Amino acid sequence: MITKAIRANWLLIVIFALFITNTLYVSYPDEFVNIFGGVFINQGKIPYSQFFDHHLPLAWYLAALMLRISMGSFVLFRVWWGILLFVVLFVLSRIIRRENSSMYPYYMAFFFLYPCIAVYFWLHLYLADSLAALWFSVVFWLLISQTYKPFINNKIIIISSIATSLLVFSSLTYVYVALVLYAWQIYLLNRNKVQVLETLRFSLISSVPYVLFLLFLVVTGSWKDFYISNVVYNTEHYISIPNYTRGRFFNPIKFALTLLYNFHQHYIPLLTQIKDFDLYTPIATTVGWGSFLLLAVLATEHPAAAVLFFLVLSFSSPRSEIRQLDETNYQAGLFIILGFSASFIALWRVNALKLVHAAKDAFRVAQIILVFFLLFSALFLVKNTYEKWYLRYTQKMPGIYDLSYTADFLAKVLPQNDYYWVGPYEPNEEFFVKNGRLPGKYITLLPQFRESEYFTRTFIEQFKTHPPTIVIFKHMASIFGTPSEQFGAFFLQWLDKRYVRLNDLSIVGINSPSTFDINSDLYIRKDKSKEVLLLLKENGYSKQK
């Protein structure tokens, strides 16, 4: 006889298999930037001062740990990442079962669907948004579990505070969400009785990660580089959202109000899409309707929590339009995870509502509608997960591998341990180069660099200090719709004076790797050209015109 425990164990095995299977699907350049942060940390380099990125460092330190047990393999790294996702959500399931057993079956339904959501929206990749969605899931489910308990567990509030700091250190994009989550935690601490000392203790504990990070920046002397990359770069060059006009100084209140305005310009129309009753790809309607229903439920049972949930919802998608949630839209990942979480929680709570007959009927109708949309969303996501596995298994779609055609090329033509650089944005190729060294802190060339004298100067300085023997610059590439030749013009001018290309010589490149054009994209340092040209000829990459 199959017992309840056996069924639960089989469900966990299936969920684990989904995480591991999905983690082997598709790679993306952005995740290699995070992985490179781990590489540099393992090399003893200091974030911000010795390598550039405009994000906070949690992804790099987690990457550093996983790289140590990945033996240089990207595939194995991604397997560890899939295991980490499973372990965090599994531990959360144990806490939920202990804290609020009636919620547990609904959480397990969410847990089962999580890897299917992730693989469709690319949250299975090692991205800042993926980490943010993970830690948000932890905080949100914990806070809901405590909201529906007569007496809170202070330890759970502390755990949710720690997870909130991990959310912030994953992606500063969601700092407004984090502030509301902290307010929710303080509200729970004081819901039944104002506890000044307990609130003070909570505030001190919550501030520890940020104080330690500030101390790290001061002790390592990297605070100035952090300020330039995370404050100056983000606020003056990188942040670009509709209806926000930059002023002389960054105004966080104006920015927050703009996020609220933008979100509800799309959220209200999203809710009206329910009239179409589209059940083929109903994900956007599902998460919109589920979040709205939970808002109504909270307003009925816990009005203060409803206000906090409304604010979390309003700040949950600062970079993405939510009416049409297309595949690969990881930038809307936190909103999507919030929507599915809200859907399952709303289904759990509607049955417990104590209302007059008419209001109860209205909630029941809303619940039935949500069940239909949630069911068809789940069917679509499970079907997509199976198709992704099938197409990879039958070799109709590529998986992930420990190889790069550019790295294989450099292994043959780059003298051992010489400097190299591949760009403008190719960290997914640089990661696999084992016989060379990168020249400095900028492993990529971003379009915004051309807007700042500081970034153009310091970007070029790394090449002056450690001039690469080989530079590969992809002239046909573009970022954010801007051609690389346009935003990289200042760098190309510098290269033209000090490097040669095969196009400039009486030599024709042959057997070019598919990742770049050997005749136009390959730059060879002039004083090293004789050695490199010989290696090109010996390895069958060139011939005389």
Disulfide bonds with the S-S distance in Angstrom:
none
